[in-house]
């Protein structure tokens, strides 16, 4: 189990394969384990690196809760530098898409290609009242329910009706590993997130993927990013929800492979 020091954090990560580095950033209720099908398939073409974000998986906790995805992006920069990569392909799912957008805007020289899956605008898409309620609801859950209870409550909304029992079970097992520091930090980041300034500074070719039946970040969210980014391509995976990459990994992985092949990297 490899670890690397990234600033104040011990970051755990999974790494497989050879070739161009592809860094995978998980979402609010996940960790590096959720990317197992991507690691297994895409390692034939990339060096695939899936991190546990600060406060998640086996990585160390925040001593002070984060308030902005830029804070995650700064740790990601230290993580990539510690692994001695000059440039990477960056794939972020949900909260990971927020980190990816901020990272790409702040450190454009590090990003060879950007992939946003189940993209979120966070609080920017909500009224102030809705935004505060959503953050407070997340606070309440992590402060008053144990992680297994949260997983049972939240996972059904993350999946489409077509998700297999195996996918549902694994999603619950992974979400049952959440911890207060990471969960509350992301609740804060989503509350404060406004992607508009970052999007103005992104010029890299971008792939956008979403699930047709996503109820958490619906297709309209991904469409927003597609419209804002000049060099973007968008794919919708049929019969999948928010965890589209877990529900239909074959389609998800093929879209990524095609995107990278088109820009003549592999």
N, C-alpha and C positions, 0 to 999 in steps of 0.2 A: 504494500500500500504506500505509494509515494506521497510525500509531503514536501512542501517548499515554503520558505519564509517569504512572505510578501508584506513588507512593512511590519506592522504590529501583529500580523496574523500568520498562524500556521495553516496553510491551505492544503487540504487533501484533494487529490485528483486521480482520475483514471486515465491511462494513456495506452493506446494500442496503435499499431500500424506504422507505415512509413510514407513519406511524401509531404506535400504541403500541409502545414498545421491547420487544423480545423478545431476551434475552441467552442465548446457547447456550454451554454448558460441556462440553467434550469429556472423554473418558476417558483412562485410563492410556496406551494405545498410540496415541492419536490426536492431532489438532490441528484447527485451524479448517477445514482443507480437507475433513475428513470430513463436514461439514455442508452441502456444496454443494447437495444436493437440497432441503434445508430452506430454505436462503437463497433459492434460485430460486423455489420455490413459495410460501413464506410471505411474501415481500416484497410480495405483492399486498395483504396485510392488515396487516403490521407493518413497523416499522423493525427489521430483523433484524441482530443484532450477534453474531458468533462470534469469541470471543477465542482467542488462543494463551496458555494458562496460563504462568506463570513456569516457565522450563526447557523449554518446548515451542515448536515451530514457529519463528517468527522473533522471539519474545519473548526477553528477556535471562534469563540463568541466575541461580539462587540462589548467593550467595557462601557461605552456610551452608545446608546441607540443611534443609528444613522437616521438622517432626515432627508437625504437626497440620493438619487441614483448616481450622482457624480461621485459620491463617497465610495460606492461599490466600484465604479469605473476606475477610480484611482487605485484601488486595491488590485483590480484586474490588470492595470498597467504594470504594477509591481510584480504580479504573478507572471505575466508574459515575459517581462524582462528577466526575471529569475530563471526562466526556462530557456533564455537566450534566443528567442525568436524575434527577428527583425520585423516581420509582417505575418499576419494570420488571416484566415477566413474566420468570421465571427458569426455564430448562430445563437440567437437568443429567443427563448420561449417565454411569452407573457411578461413577468417581471424581468426576465432575462432580456426581453426586447427593449425594455426601458433602459437597462444598463448598457445594452449594445448601442442604442441611439446616442446616449450621452458620451460613451467611449469614442464612438466614431467621430462625433463632432469635436471632441477635445483632443483626440490623438489620431487624426486622419492618416498620418504617415504609417500607422501600425496596421491598418485594415486593408487587405487586398480584395476582400469581397464581404458583403454584409447580407445575412439571412435573418429575417424577422418572422417568427412564427407566433400566431395567436397574439398579435400586437395589441398593446394597451396604451390608451391616452391617459389612464389614471384619472385623477381629479379634474383634469382639463376638460373631460367630456361630461362632467356633472355640474349641477348647481352646487353652491356652497353648502346648502343644507343636506343634499344627497351625499356630497363628498365627506362631510363631517360624520354623518350617520354611518357610512360604510367603514370609515376608519375606526369609529367607536365600537362598531359591531365586531370588528377584528380584534380590537383590544379586549372586548368582553370575552370572546371565545378563548383566546389564549390565556387569559387571566383566570377563567372560571371553569373551563372544561379541560379534561386531559386530552392529549393528542389523539388517542384512539377515538374518543368521542367526536372530536373535530373532524377526523377523517371520515367517520360514518356519516356525519352530517353534510360534509362538503363534496365528497367524491361523486355522488350521483349527479350533481349539477355540472361536473367537469366532463362528463361522458355523454355520448349519444345513446339513444335506445339500442343501437346496434353493437355496442361494446360487449365483448365476451366477459364471462364471469372471471376468467383468468386475468384479464386486464383490470377489471374492477378490483379484484382481490389485491393485485400488486400495487395499484394506485393507493389503496387504503393502507397497505403495509408501509409504503414510502411516506405518505403524509403523516402517519402515526409517529414519525421520527422528528417532526418539527419541534423547535425550541423557542422559548419566549424572545430571546434577544434577536434572532433572525426574523421571526414572524412580525414582531412589533416594528423592527427597523423597516421592513418592506411596507407595512401598513403606513408608516410615516412617509416613505418615499412616494408611494402611490398618491397619498393625500396632497403632496407638494408638487407632483409631476406636471410640468408643462413642456411638451416636446417641441414647441414651435421654434424657439431659437436654435435648438440643436439641429432640427431638420433643415433649416436654412443653410447650415454649414456642411451638409453631407452631399458629396458629389460622387461617391463610389457606387458602382453598379450594385443594385439591391434586389434580392429575391424575397418576395412576401408570400407566406403560406398561411392558410387558415382552414379550419374545419367548417364544412357547410352548416352544421347544426350546433355550432358553438354558442352557448347561452351566456358565457362569461365575458368573452370579447367577441361579439358577433362579427359577421363578415363586414359590416359597415365600418368597424374599427380598422380592419386591415385595408379597406378601400380608402379610408382617410390617408393612411400612410402612403399608399400607392399613388394617390393624387398629389401629395406633397413632395414626393421624391421624383426628380426628373428622370433618373435612370433606373426605373424599377419594373419588375415583372411580377405578376400576381397569379397564384394558383389556389384554387379551392378544392379541398379533398372531400369528395362526396361521403355522406353517411358517417361523418366523424364530428366529435365535439371539440371542446377546448384542448383536450389531450390528444390531438390528431396524430402526433408522432408516435404515441403509444398504441392507439387504436388501429392505425393502418401504417405501420412502419415501412412496408414495402413501397407504397405510393410515395410516402414522405421522402424516403431515401433516394428513390429514383428521380424525383424532382430536383433534389440537391445535386445529384450526380450530373444530370442534364444541364443544370445551370452552370456548374463549374466547367463542364466540357465545352459549353458554348463560348466561354471566354478563354478557351485554349490554354487551360492550365494542366489538364490531364488528358 
